[in-house]
Amino acid sequence: MDLSVNLREKIYDIKESQNNFLKIVSYFPLSDDEKQSILKNSESVEFHSIFSDNVSEEEWSKTKHQIIKRFQNELFDIDSA
């Protein structure tokens, strides 16, 4: 899937089924424009987000590294327990 770097870093996971149906999980809900950008590449997409809060581009830019790192660290801690 051809996505911009900015959009790709907002996505935690993309899963594709055998019938090319995509399930996209983002950290925060994607904007309508971001969803439309994804839908240009695939007609069958289900969108989910880990957190329900909406964040602005400015907030995302300021905190994205901390959010991604913290989330990944917490997942790794779960696996090691």
HELIX and SHEET records of a PDB file:
HELIX    1   1 VAL A    5  ARG A    8  1                                   4    
HELIX    2   2 ASP A   32  LEU A   39  1                                   8    
HELIX    3   3 GLU A   57  SER A   80  1                                  24    
SHEET    1   A 3 ILE A  11  GLU A  16  0                                        
SHEET    2   A 3 LEU A  22  SER A  26 -1                                        
SHEET    3   A 3 VAL A  45  SER A  49  1                                        
END                                                                             
